Amino acid sequence: MFSAKSDSETSLAASSSSPSRSSKRTFYYVQSPSRDDSSTSIIQPSPMDSPTHDSSSLGRHSRNSSASRFSGFRSSSSGRKNGRKWRKSNEQECKVILEEGSSYDEMVDATCIRRCQALLAVFTLVVLFIFFCFIVWGASRPYKAQISVQTFELHNFYVGEGSDFSGVSTKVVTLNGTLRIRIYNPAPVFGVHVSSTPINLFFYQLPVATGQLKEYYQLKKSQETESVVIEGRRVPLYGAGASLEATERGGKIPVKLRFEVQSRGDVVGKLVRIWHTKRISCTFVIDVASNKPIPFNKSSCRYS
C-alpha cells in the first residue's frame, strides 16, 4: 500500500509535514536606487535564520552562555566579597593605626603638659621662696648688734731708749692694757657672728698699741662682754718721745681708740644673711700713775 503512493502525494506530504520550517524562512527585497524600480535583488537569509541551524546547537549555545554568565556572576560576586573583605581589613588596619597615632599624640601631649606643670610648679616655688627670703631679710635688717665700749685698764707703761726697724736710735714705748666691750644681740630668731678690725690706740697720729676682737658666735636675745688685750712693744716714737718721757714718772697721756665691729646674722642658713658694721672712735686720757679702769661715757665715744 505504501509503495502505491504517487510522487505527487509524497511531495504533498513532505510539504504539509514541514510548514514551520518554510514559514520561518524570510526573504528581504532591496531596491537599488540606480536601477529601475522593477529590478529587485533577493538576499539569502542569515545562517541563524536558516532551517539547517539545529535546535540542539542552539540549546548547547544557550547552556554555554548561561553557564558562562553564571560563572562570571559567581566570579564577580566572589571578587566583590574579597574586595569587601580587603577593604574592611584595610579600614580596620587604618583604624588601628589612627588609634595608635592618636594615643601616641595624646601621650606626648600629656607628657608635655606634665613637664610644663612641673616646671611651672618649680618656678612658682622658687619665686615664692625668693619672695619669702626678701621678706625675712627686710624684717631682719633692723636688728643690729648694739655695741658699747665699757672700760680701759692700763697694766704697764714704759718709755725708754731704743731703735726702730732700720736701726735708727729713738725713744720707744711699751704698754699693754685691757679694753672691755659690751655687745647685745636684739634679734629674736637668729644669732650673730661678731668680729672686729684691728683696734688701734693712737698717741696723736702715732699708733702705739693695737689689738683685735676674735670672732665668736652670740646667741639671739643675749648680751656679752668681751675683753680685748691692747698691746704695744718697743714702738718707735721719733719726735713724740720727749713728751711721753716726761709723763713716765706720773702724768696723763691723751690717746684715741679707733676700730670697727662687724656682725653677721645667718637668718636662713647661708641663703639669707645680714651684715652690720659699726665704726667706733673713743677719746680719753690715760693716767700713768693709776691702774684703775677708765670708764667711757656717751660723750667719750662716737658710734656710726
Backbone hydrogen bonds in HBPLUS format (Angstrom, degrees):
<---DONOR---> <-ACCEPTOR-->    atom                        ^
c    i                          cat <-CA-CA->   ^        H-A-AA   ^      H-
h    n   atom  resd res      DA  || num        DHA   H-A  angle D-A-AA Bond
n    s   type  num  typ     dist DA aas  dist angle  dist       angle   num
A0004-ALA N   A0001-MET O   3.20 MM   3  5.28 140.5  2.36  97.0 107.9     1
A0010-THR N   A0006-SER O   3.11 MM   4  6.46 156.0  2.17 144.5 151.6     2
A0011-SER N   A0007-ASP O   2.97 MM   4  6.17 159.8  2.01 148.9 153.6     3
A0012-LEU N   A0008-SER O   2.87 MM   4  6.05 151.7  1.95 144.0 152.5     4
A0013-ALA N   A0009-GLU O   2.77 MM   4  5.99 156.9  1.82 149.9 156.1     5
A0014-ALA N   A0010-THR O   2.92 MM   4  6.14 157.3  1.97 145.6 152.2     6
A0015-SER N   A0011-SER O   2.92 MM   4  6.08 154.8  1.99 141.0 148.2     7
A0016-SER N   A0012-LEU O   2.79 MM   4  6.03 149.8  1.88 145.5 154.3     8
A0017-SER N   A0013-ALA O   2.78 MM   4  5.90 141.0  1.93 144.1 154.7     9
A0023-SER N   A0019-PRO O   2.97 MM   4  6.01 143.8  2.11 136.9 147.4    10
A0024-LYS N   A0020-SER O   3.02 MM   4  6.17 135.4  2.23 139.8 150.0    11
A0024-LYS N   A0021-ARG O   3.23 MM   3  5.26 131.6  2.48  93.0 105.4    12
A0043-ILE N   A0028-TYR O   3.44 MM  15  5.70 158.1  2.49 154.8 159.5    13
A0039-SER N   A0036-ASP O   3.17 MM   3  5.57 148.7  2.27 106.2 114.2    14
A0049-ASP N   A0046-SER O   2.87 MM   3  5.27 129.6  2.13 109.0 122.4    15
A0050-SER N   A0046-SER O   3.03 MM   4  6.21 116.3  2.45 143.7 160.6    16
A0050-SER N   A0047-PRO O   3.20 MM   3  4.88 147.4  2.31  92.4 102.0    17
A0053-HIS N   A0050-SER O   3.29 MM   3  5.79 166.5  2.31 111.5 115.4    18
A0058-LEU N   A0054-ASP O   3.29 MM   4  6.66 154.1  2.36 140.5 147.6    19
A0059-GLY N   A0055-SER O   2.93 MM   4  6.20 149.0  2.03 140.7 149.4    20
A0060-ARG N   A0056-SER O   2.80 MM   4  6.13 159.0  1.84 151.2 156.8    21
A0061-HIS N   A0057-SER O   2.80 MM   4  5.93 161.3  1.84 146.7 152.7    22
A0062-SER N   A0058-LEU O   2.86 MM   4  6.05 155.6  1.92 145.5 152.2    23
A0063-ARG N   A0059-GLY O   2.84 MM   4  6.08 154.3  1.91 146.1 153.7    24
A0064-ASN N   A0060-ARG O   2.72 MM   4  5.98 163.3  1.75 154.9 159.8    25
A0065-SER N   A0061-HIS O   2.84 MM   4  5.99 164.9  1.87 147.6 152.4    26
A0066-SER N   A0062-SER O   2.84 MM   4  5.95 156.0  1.90 142.0 149.2    27
A0067-ALA N   A0063-ARG O   2.69 MM   4  5.89 152.7  1.77 146.4 155.0    28
A0068-SER N   A0064-ASN O   2.73 MM   4  5.98 160.3  1.77 151.3 157.1    29
A0069-ARG N   A0065-SER O   2.78 MM   4  5.97 155.3  1.84 143.1 151.0    30
A0070-PHE N   A0066-SER O   2.82 MM   4  5.97 151.3  1.90 142.3 150.3    31
A0071-SER N   A0067-ALA O   2.72 MM   4  5.97 161.5  1.75 150.4 156.1    32
A0072-GLY N   A0068-SER O   2.73 MM   4  5.88 156.7  1.78 145.3 152.8    33
A0073-PHE N   A0069-ARG O   2.82 MM   4  5.98 148.6  1.92 139.1 148.4    34
A0074-ARG N   A0070-PHE O   2.70 MM   4  6.02 155.2  1.76 147.2 154.7    35
A0075-SER N   A0071-SER O   2.76 MM   4  6.03 167.3  1.77 153.6 156.9    36
A0076-SER N   A0072-GLY O   2.78 MM   4  5.88 158.5  1.82 143.9 151.0    37
A0077-SER N   A0073-PHE O   2.72 MM   4  5.86 156.2  1.77 145.2 152.7    38
A0078-SER N   A0074-ARG O   2.75 MM   4  5.96 160.7  1.78 152.3 158.0    39
A0079-GLY N   A0075-SER O   2.75 MM   4  5.90 154.7  1.81 144.6 152.5    40
A0080-ARG N   A0076-SER O   2.80 MM   4  6.02 149.0  1.89 141.9 150.9    41
A0081-LYS N   A0077-SER O   2.86 MM   4  6.14 154.8  1.93 144.8 151.9    42
A0082-ASN N   A0078-SER O   2.81 MM   4  6.09 164.3  1.83 152.7 156.7    43
A0083-GLY N   A0079-GLY O   2.74 MM   4  5.91 156.2  1.80 144.8 152.3    44
A0084-ARG N   A0080-ARG O   2.76 MM   4  5.99 153.2  1.83 146.3 154.0    45
A0085-LYS N   A0081-LYS O   2.82 MM   4  6.14 160.1  1.86 151.1 156.8    46
A0086-TRP N   A0082-ASN O   2.81 MM   4  6.05 160.9  1.85 151.0 156.2    47
A0087-ARG N   A0083-GLY O   2.80 MM   4  6.00 158.0  1.85 146.7 153.3    48
A0088-LYS N   A0084-ARG O   2.77 MM   4  5.99 156.3  1.82 148.6 156.0    49
A0089-SER N   A0085-LYS O   2.81 MM   4  6.07 161.7  1.84 152.4 157.2    50
A0090-ASN N   A0086-TRP O   2.82 MM   4  6.02 160.1  1.86 147.4 153.4    51
A0091-GLU N   A0087-ARG O   2.77 MM   4  5.95 155.2  1.83 146.5 154.1    52
A0092-GLN N   A0088-LYS O   2.82 MM   4  6.08 155.8  1.88 148.6 155.4    53
A0093-GLU N   A0089-SER O   2.83 MM   4  6.10 161.2  1.87 150.0 155.1    54
A0094-CYS N   A0090-ASN O   2.76 MM   4  5.96 160.3  1.80 148.9 155.0    55
A0095-LYS N   A0091-GLU O   2.77 MM   4  5.98 154.3  1.84 145.5 153.3    56
A0096-VAL N   A0092-GLN O   2.83 MM   4  6.12 155.6  1.89 149.8 156.4    57
A0097-ILE N   A0093-GLU O   2.81 MM   4  6.08 163.2  1.84 152.8 157.5    58
A0098-LEU N   A0094-CYS O   2.74 MM   4  5.93 163.0  1.77 151.4 156.7    59
A0099-GLU N   A0095-LYS O   2.76 MM   4  5.94 156.8  1.82 146.4 153.5    60
A0100-GLU N   A0096-VAL O   2.76 MM   4  6.01 159.3  1.81 149.7 155.7    61
A0101-GLY N   A0097-ILE O   2.73 MM   4  5.96 163.5  1.76 152.0 157.2    62
A0102-SER N   A0098-LEU O   2.74 MM   4  5.91 161.2  1.78 149.6 155.3    63
A0103-SER N   A0099-GLU O   2.79 MM   4  5.95 157.1  1.84 146.6 153.5    64
A0104-TYR N   A0100-GLU O   2.81 MM   4  6.02 156.4  1.86 149.3 156.1    65
A0105-ASP N   A0101-GLY O   2.84 MM   4  6.08 160.7  1.88 149.4 155.1    66
A0106-GLU N   A0102-SER O   2.82 MM   4  6.03 153.2  1.89 144.1 152.2    67
A0107-MET N   A0103-SER O   2.85 MM   4  6.11 151.6  1.93 144.8 152.5    68
A0108-VAL N   A0104-TYR O   2.83 MM   4  6.13 159.9  1.87 152.0 157.4    69
A0109-ASP N   A0105-ASP O   2.81 MM   4  6.01 163.8  1.83 150.8 155.7    70
A0110-ALA N   A0106-GLU O   2.78 MM   4  5.95 157.7  1.83 145.6 152.5    71
A0111-THR N   A0107-MET O   2.83 MM   4  6.03 156.1  1.89 147.4 154.0    72
A0112-CYS N   A0108-VAL O   2.89 MM   4  6.13 163.1  1.92 152.4 156.9    73
A0113-ILE N   A0109-ASP O   2.86 MM   4  6.06 156.8  1.91 148.3 155.2    74
A0114-ARG N   A0110-ALA O   2.88 MM   4  6.09 157.2  1.94 147.1 153.3    75
A0115-ARG N   A0111-THR O   2.89 MM   4  6.13 159.8  1.93 150.6 156.2    76
A0116-CYS N   A0112-CYS O   2.88 MM   4  6.06 161.2  1.92 148.2 153.7    77
A0117-GLN N   A0113-ILE O   2.82 MM   4  6.02 156.2  1.87 146.7 153.9    78
A0118-ALA N   A0114-ARG O   2.81 MM   4  6.03 156.2  1.86 148.3 154.9    79
A0119-LEU N   A0115-ARG O   2.85 MM   4  6.07 165.2  1.87 153.4 157.2    80
A0120-LEU N   A0116-CYS O   2.83 MM   4  5.96 157.3  1.88 146.3 153.4    81
A0121-ALA N   A0117-GLN O   2.82 MM   4  6.01 151.6  1.90 144.3 152.3    82
A0122-VAL N   A0118-ALA O   2.87 MM   4  6.14 162.4  1.90 152.1 156.6    83
A0123-PHE N   A0119-LEU O   2.81 MM   4  5.98 164.8  1.83 149.9 154.8    84
A0124-THR N   A0120-LEU O   2.85 MM   4  5.96 154.8  1.92 142.5 149.9    85
A0125-LEU N   A0121-ALA O   2.89 MM   4  6.13 158.0  1.93 148.4 154.3    86
A0126-VAL N   A0122-VAL O   2.85 MM   4  6.11 159.3  1.90 152.6 158.5    87
A0127-VAL N   A0123-PHE O   2.91 MM   4  6.11 163.4  1.94 149.8 154.4    88
A0128-LEU N   A0124-THR O   2.86 MM   4  6.05 161.2  1.90 148.9 154.6    89
A0129-PHE N   A0125-LEU O   2.78 MM   4  5.95 155.5  1.84 146.6 153.9    90
A0130-ILE N   A0126-VAL O   2.83 MM   4  6.06 162.5  1.86 152.2 156.8    91
A0131-PHE N   A0127-VAL O   2.84 MM   4  6.03 158.8  1.88 147.3 154.0    92
A0132-PHE N   A0128-LEU O   2.78 MM   4  5.98 153.2  1.85 144.8 152.8    93
A0133-CYS N   A0129-PHE O   2.80 MM   4  6.07 154.7  1.87 148.9 155.9    94
A0134-PHE N   A0130-ILE O   2.90 MM   4  6.18 154.2  1.97 148.5 155.2    95
A0135-ILE N   A0131-PHE O   2.98 MM   4  6.25 153.1  2.05 144.4 152.0    96
A0136-VAL N   A0132-PHE O   2.87 MM   4  6.17 161.8  1.91 152.1 156.9    97
A0137-TRP N   A0133-CYS O   2.76 MM   4  5.91 160.9  1.80 148.5 154.7    98
A0138-GLY N   A0134-PHE O   2.82 MM   4  5.96 164.0  1.84 147.5 152.1    99
A0139-ALA N   A0135-ILE O   2.85 MM   4  6.04 150.6  1.93 145.1 153.9   100
A0140-SER N   A0136-VAL O   2.88 MM   4  6.01 133.2  2.10 142.5 154.7   101
A0140-SER N   A0137-TRP O   3.20 MM   3  5.14 131.3  2.45  93.0 105.9   102
A0141-ARG N   A0137-TRP O   3.11 MM   4  6.21 128.5  2.38 144.6 156.0   103
A0143-TYR N   A0140-SER O   3.17 MM   3  5.71 149.9  2.26 115.1 123.5   104
A0144-LYS N   A0142-PRO O   2.96 MM   2  5.84 119.0  2.34 114.2  97.4   105
A0146-GLN N   A0184-TYR O   2.86 MM  38  5.04 159.7  1.90 155.4 155.7   106
A0184-TYR N   A0146-GLN O   2.83 MM  38  5.04 156.1  1.88 146.0 153.7   107
A0148-SER N   A0182-ARG O   2.95 MM  34  5.30 155.2  2.01 154.8 159.6   108
A0182-ARG N   A0148-SER O   2.82 MM  34  5.30 167.9  1.83 169.9 166.9   109
A0150-GLN N   A0180-ARG O   2.82 MM  30  5.46 160.3  1.86 151.1 155.8   110
A0296-PHE N   A0150-GLN O   3.03 MM 146  5.65 136.8  2.22 163.2 157.3   111
A0180-ARG N   A0151-THR O   2.98 MM  29  5.39 169.0  1.99 154.6 157.3   112
A0152-PHE N   A0294-ILE O   2.93 MM 142  5.04 143.8  2.06 130.0 141.5   113
A0294-ILE N   A0152-PHE O   2.64 MM 142  5.04 170.4  1.65 144.4 148.0   114
A0153-GLU N   A0178-THR O   2.90 MM  25  5.19 158.3  1.95 144.2 151.5   115
A0178-THR N   A0153-GLU O   2.83 MM  25  5.19 150.8  1.91 142.1 151.6   116
A0155-HIS N   A0176-ASN O   2.92 MM  21  5.73 163.4  1.95 146.5 149.9   117
A0156-ASN N   A0176-ASN O   3.24 MM  20  5.39 157.8  2.29 149.3 148.0   118
A0176-ASN N   A0156-ASN O   3.10 MM  20  5.39 145.2  2.23 135.7 138.5   119
A0158-TYR N   A0174-THR O   2.77 MM  16  5.11 136.4  1.96 149.5 160.7   120
A0174-THR N   A0158-TYR O   2.76 MM  16  5.11 156.8  1.81 152.3 158.3   121
A0160-GLY N   A0172-VAL O   2.94 MM  12  5.53 163.3  1.97 159.0 164.5   122
A0172-VAL N   A0160-GLY O   2.80 MM  12  5.53 166.1  1.81 157.3 161.7   123
A0162-GLY N   A0170-THR O   2.85 MM   8  5.46 134.5  2.06 156.9 169.9   124
A0170-THR N   A0162-GLY O   2.80 MM   8  5.46 164.9  1.82 137.3 140.6   125
A0164-ASP N   A0168-VAL O   2.94 MM   4  5.53 147.9  2.05 143.8 150.7   126
A0167-GLY N   A0164-ASP O   3.17 MM   3  5.34 158.3  2.22 105.1 111.8   127
A0237-LEU N   A0171-LYS O   2.69 MM  66  5.39 160.1  1.72 165.8 160.6   128
A0173-VAL N   A0235-VAL O   2.99 MM  62  5.21 146.3  2.11 130.4 139.3   129
A0235-VAL N   A0173-VAL O   2.93 MM  62  5.21 166.5  1.95 148.4 145.0   130
A0175-LEU N   A0232-GLY O   2.88 MM  57  5.37 155.5  1.94 148.5 156.5   131
A0232-GLY N   A0175-LEU O   2.80 MM  57  5.37 159.1  1.85 168.4 164.2   132
A0177-GLY N   A0230-ILE O   2.75 MM  53  5.20 146.1  1.87 150.5 160.1   133
A0230-ILE N   A0177-GLY O   2.86 MM  53  5.20 165.7  1.88 140.8 145.4   134
A0179-LEU N   A0228-VAL O   2.78 MM  49  5.11 175.0  1.79 157.2 158.3   135
A0228-VAL N   A0179-LEU O   2.76 MM  49  5.11 164.9  1.78 153.3 158.7   136
A0181-ILE N   A0226-GLU O   2.81 MM  45  5.27 166.4  1.82 157.9 162.6   137
A0226-GLU N   A0181-ILE O   2.74 MM  45  5.27 149.8  1.83 165.2 162.2   138
A0183-ILE N   A0224-GLU O   2.69 MM  41  5.27 170.3  1.70 167.0 170.3   139
A0224-GLU N   A0183-ILE O   2.75 MM  41  5.27 165.8  1.77 160.3 164.5   140
A0185-ASN N   A0222-SER O   2.84 MM  37  5.48 170.0  1.85 170.2 173.4   141
A0221-LYS N   A0187-ALA O   3.15 MM  34  5.76 127.5  2.44 141.7 151.8   142
A0192-VAL N   A0218-GLN O   2.89 MM  26  5.32 154.6  1.95 151.4 158.5   143
A0218-GLN N   A0192-VAL O   2.75 MM  26  5.32 173.5  1.75 166.8 169.0   144
A0193-HIS N   A0264-ARG O   2.75 MM  71  5.04 158.6  1.79 139.0 145.4   145
A0264-ARG N   A0193-HIS O   2.90 MM  71  5.04 147.1  2.01 135.0 145.8   146
A0194-VAL N   A0216-TYR O   2.85 MM  22  5.52 159.1  1.89 163.8 168.6   147
A0216-TYR N   A0194-VAL O   2.99 MM  22  5.52 147.0  2.10 146.4 156.7   148
A0195-SER N   A0262-GLN O   2.91 MM  67  5.32 157.8  1.96 154.9 159.7   149
A0262-GLN N   A0195-SER O   2.78 MM  67  5.32 160.9  1.82 143.6 150.0   150
A0197-THR N   A0260-GLU O   2.97 MM  63  5.43 153.7  2.04 147.2 154.6   151
A0199-ILE N   A0211-GLY O   2.49 MM  12  4.98 166.9  1.51 157.8 160.1   152
A0211-GLY N   A0199-ILE O   2.85 MM  12  4.98 131.8  2.09 130.1 144.2   153
A0200-ASN N   A0258-ARG O   3.18 MM  58  5.58 165.3  2.20 158.4 154.5   154
A0258-ARG N   A0200-ASN O   3.13 MM  58  5.58 149.6  2.23 149.2 157.7   155
A0201-LEU N   A0209-ALA O   2.82 MM   8  5.08 167.2  1.83 151.0 148.5   156
A0208-VAL N   A0201-LEU O   2.81 MM   7  5.88 161.5  1.85 166.4 171.4   157
A0202-PHE N   A0256-LYS O   2.75 MM  54  5.08 170.5  1.76 154.4 157.1   158
A0256-LYS N   A0202-PHE O   2.97 MM  54  5.08 141.8  2.12 137.6 146.5   159
A0203-PHE N   A0206-LEU O   2.71 MM   3  5.12 169.5  1.72 152.4 152.7   160
A0206-LEU N   A0203-PHE O   2.95 MM   3  5.12 161.8  1.98 125.5 126.5   161
A0210-THR N   A0231-GLU O   3.04 MM  21  5.52 164.1  2.07 127.8 127.4   162
A0231-GLU N   A0210-THR O   3.04 MM  21  5.52 173.2  2.05 137.2 135.3   163
A0240-ALA N   A0237-LEU O   3.15 MM   3  5.31 156.9  2.20 133.6 127.5   164
A0241-GLY N   A0238-TYR O   3.46 MM   3  5.92 167.9  2.47 114.7 116.9   165
A0245-GLU N   A0241-GLY O   2.97 MM   4  6.06 148.9  2.07 146.7 155.3   166
A0246-ALA N   A0242-ALA O   3.31 MM   4  6.52 145.8  2.44 142.5 149.9   167
A0247-THR N   A0244-LEU O   3.15 MM   3  5.24 133.6  2.38  97.5 109.6   168
A0248-GLU N   A0245-GLU O   3.34 MM   3  5.22 163.0  2.37  99.0 103.8   169
A0250-GLY N   A0247-THR O   3.25 MM   3  5.16 145.8  2.37  96.8 106.8   170
A0288-VAL N   A0251-GLY O   2.96 MM  37  5.74 160.6  2.00 172.4 177.4   171
A0253-ILE N   A0286-ILE O   2.81 MM  33  5.11 156.3  1.87 142.3 150.1   172
A0286-ILE N   A0253-ILE O   2.88 MM  33  5.11 169.8  1.89 145.8 144.5   173
A0255-VAL N   A0284-PHE O   2.96 MM  29  5.79 169.8  1.97 163.9 167.2   174
A0284-PHE N   A0255-VAL O   3.20 MM  29  5.79 166.3  2.22 147.1 151.2   175
A0257-LEU N   A0282-CYS O   2.74 MM  25  5.01 164.9  1.76 153.3 158.7   176
A0282-CYS N   A0257-LEU O   2.97 MM  25  5.01 154.1  2.03 134.1 142.6   177
A0259-PHE N   A0280-ILE O   3.14 MM  21  5.56 156.9  2.20 155.8 158.8   178
A0280-ILE N   A0259-PHE O   2.89 MM  21  5.56 173.0  1.90 171.5 169.3   179
A0261-VAL N   A0278-LYS O   2.91 MM  17  5.32 162.2  1.94 152.8 156.4   180
A0278-LYS N   A0261-VAL O   2.90 MM  17  5.32 163.4  1.93 152.2 157.8   181
A0263-SER N   A0276-HIS O   2.85 MM  13  5.24 161.2  1.89 156.8 160.9   182
A0276-HIS N   A0263-SER O   2.89 MM  13  5.24 152.3  1.96 155.6 159.6   183
A0265-GLY N   A0274-ILE O   2.84 MM   9  5.17 161.8  1.87 151.3 157.0   184
A0274-ILE N   A0265-GLY O   2.97 MM   9  5.17 151.1  2.05 141.2 150.3   185
A0267-VAL N   A0272-VAL O   2.89 MM   5  5.46 129.3  2.15 147.4 161.4   186
A0268-VAL N   A0272-VAL O   3.31 MM   4  4.93 159.3  2.36 125.9 131.7   187
A0271-LEU N   A0268-VAL O   3.05 MM   3  5.71 141.0  2.21 144.2 144.6   188
A0272-VAL N   A0268-VAL O   3.40 MM   4  4.93 155.1  2.46 113.3 119.3   189
A0304-SER N   A0279-ARG O   2.91 MM  25  5.08 150.2  2.00 144.7 151.9   190
A0281-SER N   A0302-ARG O   3.04 MM  21  5.25 150.2  2.13 144.4 153.1   191
A0302-ARG N   A0281-SER O   2.79 MM  21  5.25 149.0  1.88 143.3 153.8   192
A0283-THR N   A0300-SER O   3.04 MM  17  5.64 159.3  2.08 157.4 158.3   193
A0290-SER N   A0287-ASP O   3.23 MM   3  5.54 162.5  2.27 109.0 114.4   194
A0300-SER N   A0297-ASN O   3.13 MM   3  5.29 143.8  2.26 100.9 111.5   195
